[in-house]
Amino acid sequence: MISEPELVGEDGPGSSQDVVSGFDDRQGPGAGGRWRGGLWAAGGALTASAVWATAVFAYGIGGDPKPDLRGYRVESDTCAAVELKALAEVVRATETEPAETALDGIEHPALHRIRCTVFLIPADAAAQGRKEPAGWTESYEASVTAELHKETDPRPEFEASSTLTEIDGMEVTQVERVPDLGDLAHLLVLSDNVMQLKVVEGGAVVTLTLTAWRDYDSDDGEEEPPDEPPESELLAYRAELISDMRDVMKALKTG
């Protein structure tokens, strides 16, 4: 006798509910065939999540990657490579005191900063040191600060700094964008006869600051000095400041 065909999903021997074991049919709505489809979907989702998590861990997808230091290095003897030849020539410095190194108190896994200072002594100031006749002399100090940001990108903060109206108590009187230097570069003129060039390249921020001041060496018995002559226009040394910055950036990469 020919029996009637069984319906798909009907309970009975060999049905889908018997094939998929370990689940009670009362725990989900519908037949076991539906449970099996749900398991495949859940398994696919779990596999995709595992692949994504592996990619995030291995390649940093979806997170903030650490900045590229572009080959910059900062060591305790870095300042020995800082010469500032262009500035020394333009201010007619016949003497230069050795670069002074200061770690500036920051040597951290996230940030390493070093500062170098060079005193540029022009010919007239050097002559005053040899007891020449009294008069006004102008001297210069150039300082290089190199910061290596190892965890976070310094560019957003660098861009924001170009909008400051005061730095270290000095008024910012002029800001100029300098093209073709690092990723981004700004030249700032400050009060108190200070000019500063700031460059960001990858995770490195390099600042070259030139400061000028005047001294008066008097003869014995002189009551007060004559009127001070006008200060030098530091923007006249703009090209030399940029030239020396290029040399400093190269030196920080080669050591």
Backbone as CSV, one residue per row, in Angstrom:
resi,resn,N_x,N_y,N_z,CA_x,CA_y,CA_z,C_x,C_y,C_z
1,MET,0.859,-1.185,0.000,0.000,0.000,0.000,0.883,1.218,0.000
2,ILE,0.476,2.214,-0.749,1.264,3.431,-0.848,0.789,4.400,0.204
3,SER,1.703,4.818,1.080,1.345,5.770,2.143,1.488,7.185,1.641
4,GLU,0.894,8.106,2.377,0.995,9.527,2.006,2.400,10.039,2.321
5,PRO,2.934,10.937,1.486,4.279,11.495,1.725,4.303,12.359,2.976
6,GLU,5.471,12.355,3.714,5.613,13.172,4.911,5.868,14.615,4.532
7,LEU,5.320,15.513,5.313,5.545,16.936,5.093,6.911,17.344,5.664
8,VAL,7.585,18.298,4.986,8.880,18.796,5.471,8.667,19.508,6.793
9,GLY,9.504,19.133,7.796,9.387,19.761,9.106,8.423,19.062,10.016
10,GLU,7.765,17.987,9.510,6.827,17.263,10.360,7.591,16.404,11.337
11,ASP,7.103,16.331,12.561,7.756,15.509,13.572,7.701,14.050,13.186
12,GLY,8.754,13.330,13.578,8.797,11.909,13.280,10.204,11.456,13.110
13,PRO,10.390,10.150,12.984,11.749,9.626,12.826,12.412,10.217,11.593
14,GLY,13.668,10.665,11.771,14.423,11.219,10.638,14.130,12.665,10.356
15,SER,13.256,13.274,11.151,12.953,14.689,10.915,14.125,15.553,11.309
16,SER,14.069,16.837,10.925,15.174,17.755,11.185,15.400,17.957,12.664
17,GLN,14.362,17.806,13.472,14.527,17.991,14.904,15.402,16.899,15.499
18,ASP,15.407,15.729,14.913,16.264,14.656,15.404,17.694,14.831,14.929
19,VAL,17.888,15.446,13.780,19.238,15.629,13.225,20.013,16.640,14.041
20,VAL,19.372,17.769,14.366,20.030,18.794,15.168,19.764,18.486,16.622
21,SER,20.744,17.990,17.343,20.562,17.596,18.727,21.096,18.661,19.658
22,GLY,20.774,18.511,20.926,21.293,19.433,21.929,20.406,20.630,22.130
23,PHE,19.342,20.804,21.388,18.437,21.933,21.561,17.033,21.414,21.757
24,ASP,16.325,21.946,22.678,14.945,21.581,22.936,14.058,22.367,21.993
25,ASP,13.175,21.667,21.287,12.343,22.373,20.326,11.434,23.381,21.002
26,ARG,11.294,23.278,22.280,10.447,24.247,22.967,11.165,25.566,23.216
27,GLN,12.479,25.599,22.967,13.245,26.815,23.260,13.159,27.824,22.130
28,GLY,12.675,27.452,21.000,12.613,28.427,19.915,11.336,28.262,19.148
29,PRO,10.896,29.305,18.492,9.644,29.235,17.743,9.868,28.502,16.444
30,GLY,8.996,27.614,16.096,9.096,26.986,14.783,9.852,25.698,14.848
31,ALA,10.066,25.114,13.675,10.664,23.792,13.565,12.156,23.843,13.668
32,GLY,12.743,22.614,13.770,14.189,22.516,13.906,14.925,23.050,12.718
33,GLY,14.318,22.987,11.509,14.989,23.533,10.335,15.284,25.008,10.506
34,ARG,14.412,25.710,11.153,14.637,27.134,11.404,15.774,27.342,12.399
35,TRP,15.833,26.472,13.389,16.955,26.571,14.340,18.282,26.394,13.626
36,ARG,18.342,25.451,12.709,19.603,25.208,12.018,20.027,26.428,11.211
37,GLY,19.071,27.099,10.568,19.407,28.319,9.832,19.920,29.403,10.760
38,GLY,19.286,29.479,11.957,19.757,30.475,12.916,21.163,30.198,13.376
39,LEU,21.502,28.925,13.547,22.855,28.579,13.981,23.889,28.949,12.941
40,TRP,23.561,28.683,11.671,24.511,29.069,10.616,24.727,30.576,10.589
41,ALA,23.666,31.356,10.751,23.790,32.824,10.751,24.624,33.302,11.928
42,ALA,24.353,32.713,13.112,25.115,33.117,14.298,26.581,32.752,14.149
43,GLY,26.830,31.548,13.596,28.218,31.142,13.411,28.952,32.048,12.443
44,GLY,28.252,32.460,11.373,28.885,33.376,10.421,29.200,34.714,11.045
45,ALA,28.283,35.208,11.869,28.516,36.497,12.529,29.699,36.418,13.478
46,LEU,29.791,35.305,14.232,30.901,35.149,15.161,32.223,35.059,14.415
47,THR,32.220,34.360,13.294,33.457,34.244,12.503,33.886,35.604,11.972
48,ALA,32.914,36.366,11.439,33.238,37.701,10.925,33.767,38.598,12.027
49,SER,33.173,38.528,13.241,33.648,39.348,14.358,35.070,38.978,14.741
50,ALA,35.364,37.678,14.721,36.718,37.240,15.074,37.735,37.735,14.065
51,VAL,37.377,37.685,12.777,38.292,38.180,11.723,38.524,39.668,11.886
52,TRP,37.451,40.435,12.147,37.566,41.887,12.319,38.439,42.233,13.527
53,ALA,38.224,41.499,14.645,39.021,41.762,15.848,40.493,41.488,15.581
54,THR,40.771,40.433,14.826,42.170,40.121,14.493,42.788,41.224,13.646
55,ALA,42.009,41.744,12.699,42.516,42.811,11.836,42.786,44.075,12.627
56,VAL,41.882,44.409,13.551,42.085,45.605,14.387,43.333,45.458,15.228
57,PHE,43.522,44.273,15.806,44.691,44.046,16.663,45.986,44.093,15.856
58,ALA,45.968,43.496,14.674,47.205,43.375,13.899,47.539,44.638,13.123
59,TYR,46.529,45.327,12.608,46.799,46.437,11.699,46.305,47.778,12.209
60,GLY,45.669,47.818,13.359,45.210,49.089,13.905,44.007,49.660,13.194
61,ILE,43.239,48.821,12.442,42.075,49.305,11.729,41.051,49.807,12.736
62,GLY,40.532,50.993,12.467,39.505,51.544,13.335,40.057,52.300,14.526
63,GLY,41.356,52.273,14.786,41.954,53.007,15.892,42.864,54.110,15.382
64,ASP,43.427,54.883,16.293,44.351,55.947,15.919,45.769,55.378,15.872
65,PRO,46.381,55.305,14.685,47.733,54.760,14.599,48.743,55.703,15.232
66,LYS,49.827,55.160,15.695,50.883,55.992,16.264,51.538,56.817,15.152
67,PRO,51.949,58.052,15.450,52.542,58.899,14.412,53.889,58.361,13.948
68,ASP,54.177,58.585,12.694,55.454,58.190,12.094,56.503,59.238,12.452
69,LEU,57.574,58.841,13.070,58.616,59.791,13.483,59.510,60.219,12.321
70,ARG,59.316,59.627,11.151,60.027,60.026,9.924,61.550,59.988,10.075
71,GLY,62.055,59.132,10.908,63.501,59.008,11.053,64.129,59.943,12.056
72,TYR,63.344,60.793,12.713,63.899,61.722,13.693,64.339,60.963,14.943
73,ARG,65.467,61.408,15.497,65.984,60.832,16.732,66.441,61.956,17.651
74,VAL,66.286,61.730,18.932,66.720,62.705,19.937,67.556,61.974,20.966
75,GLU,68.813,62.357,21.068,69.735,61.730,22.005,70.365,62.792,22.896
76,SER,71.093,62.348,23.901,71.711,63.293,24.836,72.792,64.135,24.176
77,ASP,73.384,63.646,23.071,74.435,64.404,22.397,73.948,65.033,21.098
78,THR,72.633,65.147,20.929,72.082,65.681,19.681,72.548,67.105,19.411
79,CYS,72.674,67.903,20.446,73.007,69.316,20.256,74.385,69.527,19.628
80,ALA,75.228,68.535,19.698,76.554,68.688,19.091,76.468,68.878,17.588
81,ALA,75.349,68.444,16.993,75.180,68.573,15.544,74.532,69.894,15.141
82,VAL,74.141,70.722,16.108,73.479,71.996,15.821,74.531,73.082,15.659
83,GLU,74.643,73.632,14.432,75.687,74.628,14.169,75.125,76.009,13.834
84,LEU,74.017,76.092,13.108,73.381,77.370,12.757,74.347,78.288,12.015
85,LYS,74.934,77.769,10.969,75.961,78.514,10.230,75.403,79.759,9.546
86,ALA,74.211,79.662,8.976,73.651,80.796,8.243,73.374,81.972,9.172
87,LEU,72.799,81.705,10.340,72.528,82.788,11.290,73.824,83.383,11.829
88,ALA,74.797,82.522,12.116,76.077,83.016,12.631,76.729,83.965,11.634
89,GLU,76.589,83.649,10.358,77.213,84.503,9.331,76.485,85.826,9.183
90,VAL,75.151,85.794,9.171,74.403,87.015,8.908,74.495,88.006,10.065
91,VAL,74.656,87.531,11.294,74.790,88.459,12.422,76.257,88.778,12.708
92,ARG,77.119,88.281,11.824,78.570,88.533,11.923,79.131,88.036,13.251
93,ALA,78.732,86.827,13.598,79.204,86.246,14.849,80.602,85.681,14.649
94,THR,81.558,86.274,15.317,82.931,85.776,15.236,83.177,84.700,16.289
95,GLU,82.292,84.619,17.256,82.414,83.607,18.297,81.056,82.950,18.519
96,THR,81.086,81.667,18.766,79.863,80.945,19.133,80.189,80.047,20.310
97,GLU,79.378,80.148,21.327,79.567,79.272,22.478,78.963,77.909,22.152
98,PRO,79.565,76.830,22.641,79.070,75.491,22.321,77.602,75.335,22.671
99,ALA,76.920,74.526,21.866,75.505,74.283,22.111,75.313,73.629,23.471
100,GLU,74.374,74.152,24.205,74.055,73.627,25.531,72.854,72.692,25.419
101,THR,72.973,71.528,25.980,71.918,70.529,25.873,71.094,70.484,27.153
102,ALA,69.781,70.455,26.980,68.882,70.301,28.127,67.765,69.354,27.736
103,LEU,67.571,68.308,28.520,66.489,67.366,28.231,65.124,67.957,28.552
104,ASP,65.104,69.088,29.214,63.871,69.817,29.489,62.897,69.013,30.332
105,GLY,63.405,68.019,31.031,62.576,67.287,31.978,61.593,66.313,31.385
106,ILE,61.643,66.063,30.055,60.683,65.138,29.456,61.419,64.063,28.667
107,GLU,61.396,62.862,29.191,61.902,61.687,28.485,60.958,60.545,28.842
108,HIS,59.851,60.507,28.118,58.718,59.645,28.440,58.396,58.780,27.224
109,PRO,57.833,57.576,27.429,57.478,56.750,26.269,56.555,57.443,25.279
110,ALA,55.759,58.422,25.744,54.843,59.126,24.844,55.452,60.379,24.242
111,LEU,56.440,60.982,24.894,57.022,62.240,24.426,58.467,62.339,24.883
112,HIS,59.336,62.668,23.934,60.744,62.910,24.243,61.081,64.292,23.700
113,ARG,61.568,65.166,24.570,61.865,66.536,24.151,63.283,66.908,24.571
114,ILE,63.946,67.616,23.683,65.300,68.081,23.975,65.431,69.525,23.483
115,ARG,66.268,70.294,24.146,66.459,71.696,23.762,67.948,72.002,23.685
116,CYS,68.328,72.699,22.645,69.724,73.114,22.450,69.781,74.643,22.369
117,THR,70.788,75.231,22.971,70.945,76.681,22.962,72.331,77.050,22.462
118,VAL,72.375,78.006,21.529,73.642,78.485,20.976,73.677,79.998,21.124
119,PHE,74.740,80.513,21.707,74.919,81.957,21.829,75.797,82.440,20.674
120,LEU,75.268,83.417,19.919,75.975,83.986,18.769,76.506,85.351,19.183
121,ILE,77.829,85.509,19.164,78.466,86.730,19.653,79.049,87.493,18.476
122,PRO,78.414,88.613,18.075,78.921,89.393,16.942,80.282,90.001,17.225
123,ALA,80.903,90.509,16.166,82.265,91.039,16.279,82.350,92.192,17.272
124,ASP,81.368,93.099,17.258,81.458,94.249,18.160,81.312,93.826,19.618
125,ALA,80.458,92.834,19.881,80.318,92.352,21.252,81.577,91.639,21.711
126,ALA,82.211,90.920,20.803,83.465,90.246,21.143,84.545,91.273,21.448
127,ALA,84.537,92.382,20.697,85.524,93.434,20.932,85.299,94.083,22.292
128,GLN,84.037,94.247,22.687,83.747,94.829,23.993,84.316,93.968,25.107
129,GLY,84.313,92.675,24.894,84.870,91.773,25.891,86.364,91.930,26.051
130,ARG,86.990,92.593,25.081,88.447,92.834,25.165,88.728,94.274,25.586
131,LYS,87.748,94.904,26.295,87.941,96.237,26.887,88.124,97.315,25.825
132,GLU,87.376,97.199,24.742,87.372,98.258,23.734,86.541,99.430,24.246
133,PRO,86.450,100.545,23.514,85.683,101.702,23.974,84.237,101.349,24.258
134,ALA,83.614,102.159,25.140,82.244,101.896,25.569,81.276,102.006,24.403
135,GLY,80.138,101.323,24.532,79.112,101.425,23.501,78.080,100.319,23.625
136,TRP,77.047,100.456,22.804,76.001,99.449,22.747,76.454,98.256,21.910
137,THR,76.120,97.076,22.369,76.398,95.870,21.587,75.122,95.025,21.519
138,GLU,75.000,94.302,20.437,73.839,93.437,20.250,74.295,91.990,20.203
139,SER,73.623,91.152,20.956,73.948,89.730,20.993,72.711,88.922,20.641
140,TYR,72.930,87.661,20.308,71.828,86.798,19.861,71.915,85.449,20.550
141,GLU,70.742,84.899,20.789,70.638,83.537,21.303,69.706,82.761,20.387
142,ALA,70.163,81.621,19.946,69.331,80.738,19.119,69.102,79.449,19.882
143,SER,67.858,79.014,19.935,67.542,77.772,20.630,66.746,76.851,19.714
144,VAL,67.046,75.568,19.813,66.346,74.542,19.045,65.643,73.618,20.029
145,THR,64.359,73.425,19.827,63.586,72.468,20.626,63.042,71.401,19.696
146,ALA,63.327,70.147,20.015,62.835,69.022,19.215,61.957,68.147,20.088
147,GLU,60.747,67.886,19.626,59.796,67.046,20.347,59.418,65.852,19.481
148,LEU,59.495,64.663,20.052,59.074,63.450,19.364,57.818,62.934,20.051
149,HIS,56.688,63.047,19.364,55.405,62.575,19.888,55.205,61.145,19.402
150,LYS,55.245,60.197,20.340,55.267,58.787,19.968,53.909,58.104,20.037
151,GLU,52.917,58.742,20.644,51.613,58.107,20.820,50.490,58.816,20.074
152,THR,50.533,60.142,20.017,49.439,60.892,19.397,49.986,61.847,18.338
153,ASP,49.179,62.102,17.319,49.549,62.989,16.227,49.592,64.434,16.729
154,PRO,50.722,65.128,16.611,50.807,66.496,17.133,50.231,67.555,16.192
155,ARG,49.832,67.161,14.978,49.442,68.187,14.008,48.220,69.009,14.415
156,PRO,47.132,68.410,14.923,45.991,69.263,15.323,46.379,70.341,16.325
157,GLU,47.171,69.973,17.326,47.615,70.963,18.311,48.551,71.982,17.668
158,PHE,49.393,71.509,16.735,50.309,72.419,16.043,49.530,73.459,15.250
159,GLU,48.508,73.019,14.527,47.703,73.951,13.746,47.007,74.956,14.649
160,ALA,46.540,74.504,15.800,45.863,75.410,16.724,46.824,76.459,17.282
161,SER,48.095,76.092,17.447,49.066,77.026,18.033,49.293,78.241,17.143
162,SER,48.996,78.131,15.848,49.203,79.267,14.947,48.187,80.376,15.185
163,THR,47.163,80.109,15.986,46.146,81.125,16.272,46.388,81.820,17.611
164,LEU,47.457,81.439,18.317,47.739,82.058,19.609,48.094,83.524,19.435
165,THR,47.695,84.327,20.384,48.053,85.748,20.364,49.158,86.060,21.368
166,GLU,49.518,85.068,22.186,50.577,85.261,23.179,51.272,83.931,23.434
167,ILE,52.591,83.974,23.504,53.391,82.785,23.784,54.421,83.142,24.850
168,ASP,54.407,82.425,25.958,55.344,82.660,27.059,55.370,84.126,27.479
169,GLY,54.209,84.741,27.527,54.105,86.124,27.970,54.472,87.156,26.921
170,MET,54.807,86.719,25.705,55.164,87.638,24.629,54.046,87.706,23.601
171,GLU,53.748,88.895,23.138,52.684,89.085,22.156,53.121,88.570,20.785
172,VAL,52.227,87.837,20.133,52.482,87.388,18.756,52.023,88.501,17.826
173,THR,52.959,89.113,17.124,52.633,90.252,16.271,52.475,89.868,14.806
174,GLN,52.966,88.701,14.419,52.867,88.298,13.015,52.995,86.783,12.904
175,VAL,52.181,86.170,12.041,52.248,84.739,11.757,52.265,84.556,10.244
176,GLU,53.203,83.750,9.776,53.374,83.543,8.337,53.544,82.063,8.043
177,ARG,52.839,81.573,7.058,52.986,80.177,6.625,54.246,80.064,5.765
178,VAL,55.064,79.048,6.053,56.296,78.816,5.284,56.093,77.562,4.436
179,PRO,56.082,77.688,3.111,55.826,76.523,2.260,57.058,75.629,2.119
180,ASP,56.809,74.379,1.710,57.875,73.424,1.367,58.850,73.181,2.526
181,LEU,58.305,73.111,3.720,59.135,72.834,4.893,58.362,71.907,5.813
182,GLY,58.800,70.636,5.908,58.080,69.654,6.697,56.672,69.441,6.170
183,ASP,55.778,68.990,7.038,54.370,68.852,6.672,53.648,70.189,6.776
184,LEU,54.075,70.993,7.741,53.465,72.306,7.966,54.456,73.141,8.764
185,ALA,54.585,74.414,8.403,55.559,75.282,9.078,54.986,76.687,9.220
186,HIS,55.254,77.308,10.380,54.820,78.670,10.648,55.999,79.501,11.156
187,LEU,56.084,80.721,10.679,57.052,81.690,11.181,56.301,82.714,12.007
188,LEU,56.731,82.897,13.259,56.061,83.825,14.154,57.034,84.907,14.601
189,VAL,56.541,86.127,14.621,57.298,87.251,15.172,56.653,87.629,16.497
190,LEU,57.466,87.685,17.557,56.967,87.978,18.897,57.542,89.298,19.386
191,SER,56.917,89.840,20.419,57.473,91.026,21.059,58.785,90.651,21.739
192,ASP,59.491,91.649,22.246,60.800,91.456,22.889,61.844,90.965,21.893
193,ASN,61.641,91.308,20.602,62.615,91.005,19.557,62.927,89.507,19.482
194,VAL,61.878,88.718,19.280,61.989,87.266,19.178,61.311,86.802,17.890
195,MET,61.981,85.921,17.164,61.414,85.318,15.960,61.496,83.801,16.098
196,GLN,60.425,83.118,15.708,60.336,81.683,15.944,59.819,80.973,14.695
197,LEU,60.493,79.888,14.341,60.074,79.052,13.219,59.714,77.679,13.766
198,LYS,58.465,77.250,13.511,57.961,75.981,14.035,57.588,75.076,12.863
199,VAL,58.035,73.806,12.936,57.784,72.838,11.863,57.265,71.543,12.473
200,VAL,56.247,70.957,11.835,55.781,69.627,12.218,55.989,68.706,11.023
201,GLU,56.536,67.531,11.301,56.745,66.523,10.265,56.500,65.156,10.899
202,GLY,55.386,64.525,10.527,55.021,63.276,11.174,54.792,63.517,12.656
203,GLY,55.465,62.725,13.491,55.340,62.895,14.932,56.366,63.828,15.531
204,ALA,57.163,64.493,14.701,58.221,65.399,15.186,57.795,66.855,15.060
205,VAL,58.063,67.628,16.097,57.849,69.081,16.079,59.183,69.740,16.423
206,VAL,59.677,70.577,15.516,60.970,71.234,15.704,60.753,72.742,15.706
207,THR,61.329,73.415,16.680,61.189,74.867,16.813,62.567,75.501,16.883
208,LEU,62.787,76.515,16.048,64.039,77.281,16.066,63.690,78.720,16.416
209,THR,64.233,79.199,17.527,63.908,80.535,18.033,65.159,81.402,18.050
210,LEU,65.028,82.622,17.530,66.127,83.593,17.536,65.712,84.784,18.388
211,THR,66.554,85.110,19.355,66.296,86.231,20.251,67.470,87.202,20.203
212,ALA,67.170,88.491,20.117,68.211,89.523,20.097,68.039,90.451,21.295
213,TRP,69.142,90.904,21.859,69.088,91.884,22.949,70.332,92.771,22.899
214,ARG,70.253,93.907,23.572,71.352,94.874,23.582,71.914,95.035,24.989
215,ASP,73.222,95.237,25.046,73.917,95.540,26.294,74.752,96.796,26.082
216,TYR,74.992,97.481,27.173,75.843,98.673,27.100,77.022,98.512,28.035
217,ASP,78.212,98.590,27.479,79.444,98.561,28.277,79.919,99.995,28.450
218,SER,79.969,100.429,29.679,80.291,101.830,29.949,81.747,101.989,30.375
219,ASP,82.242,103.222,30.200,83.560,103.579,30.725,83.420,103.833,32.228
220,ASP,84.510,103.727,32.915,84.482,103.993,34.349,84.038,105.422,34.615
221,GLY,83.117,105.578,35.546,82.660,106.905,35.936,81.510,107.431,35.103
222,GLU,81.095,106.702,34.048,79.991,107.183,33.223,78.684,107.005,33.976
223,GLU,77.891,108.068,34.064,76.687,108.030,34.868,75.560,107.246,34.201
224,GLU,75.268,107.480,32.934,74.182,106.778,32.249,74.526,106.645,30.768
225,PRO,74.020,105.597,30.135,74.353,105.367,28.724,73.578,106.301,27.812
226,PRO,74.075,106.508,26.623,73.318,107.291,25.634,72.087,106.514,25.185
227,ASP,71.272,107.188,24.399,70.047,106.539,23.933,70.382,105.254,23.185
228,GLU,69.538,104.246,23.418,69.750,102.954,22.766,69.357,103.038,21.302
229,PRO,70.185,102.530,20.406,69.838,102.546,18.980,68.663,101.618,18.694
230,PRO,68.017,101.769,17.537,66.866,100.919,17.204,67.265,99.441,17.160
231,GLU,66.316,98.604,17.534,66.576,97.167,17.488,66.672,96.681,16.045
232,SER,67.392,95.614,15.856,67.500,95.015,14.528,66.146,94.421,14.126
233,GLU,65.857,94.486,12.842,64.639,93.888,12.315,64.909,92.412,12.060
234,LEU,64.394,91.549,12.942,64.711,90.132,12.848,64.199,89.489,11.562
235,LEU,63.133,90.047,10.984,62.637,89.477,9.732,63.679,89.544,8.619
236,ALA,64.672,90.399,8.796,65.753,90.450,7.812,66.541,89.144,7.806
237,TYR,66.414,88.357,8.883,67.145,87.088,8.992,66.240,85.885,8.696
238,ARG,65.110,86.164,8.077,64.128,85.107,7.798,64.729,83.979,6.960
239,ALA,65.390,84.303,5.878,65.935,83.279,4.978,66.973,82.422,5.694
240,GLU,67.807,83.061,6.526,68.836,82.314,7.253,68.216,81.394,8.306
241,LEU,67.141,81.860,8.916,66.453,81.033,9.906,65.897,79.766,9.246
242,ILE,65.310,79.924,8.069,64.757,78.772,7.347,65.880,77.838,6.885
243,SER,66.971,78.410,6.399,68.105,77.599,5.945,68.677,76.758,7.085
244,ASP,68.856,77.388,8.242,69.383,76.646,9.391,68.386,75.600,9.885
245,MET,67.096,75.887,9.773,66.093,74.904,10.173,66.203,73.647,9.311
246,ARG,66.417,73.814,8.029,66.581,72.648,7.148,67.787,71.814,7.592
247,ASP,68.865,72.499,7.939,70.065,71.780,8.395,69.804,71.068,9.722
248,VAL,69.069,71.721,10.623,68.764,71.115,11.924,67.901,69.864,11.726
249,MET,66.897,69.956,10.870,66.016,68.811,10.627,66.815,67.632,10.055
250,LYS,67.731,67.931,9.166,68.575,66.882,8.611,69.460,66.272,9.674
251,ALA,70.022,67.114,10.528,70.905,66.611,11.582,70.152,65.733,12.580
252,LEU,68.900,66.074,12.857,68.105,65.288,13.802,67.757,63.911,13.228
253,LYS,67.811,63.791,11.914,67.527,62.499,11.292,68.780,61.633,11.147
254,THR,69.911,62.289,10.970,71.157,61.529,10.765,71.929,61.333,12.053
255,GLY,71.583,62.098,13.077,72.291,61.993,14.338,73.580,62.762,14.321
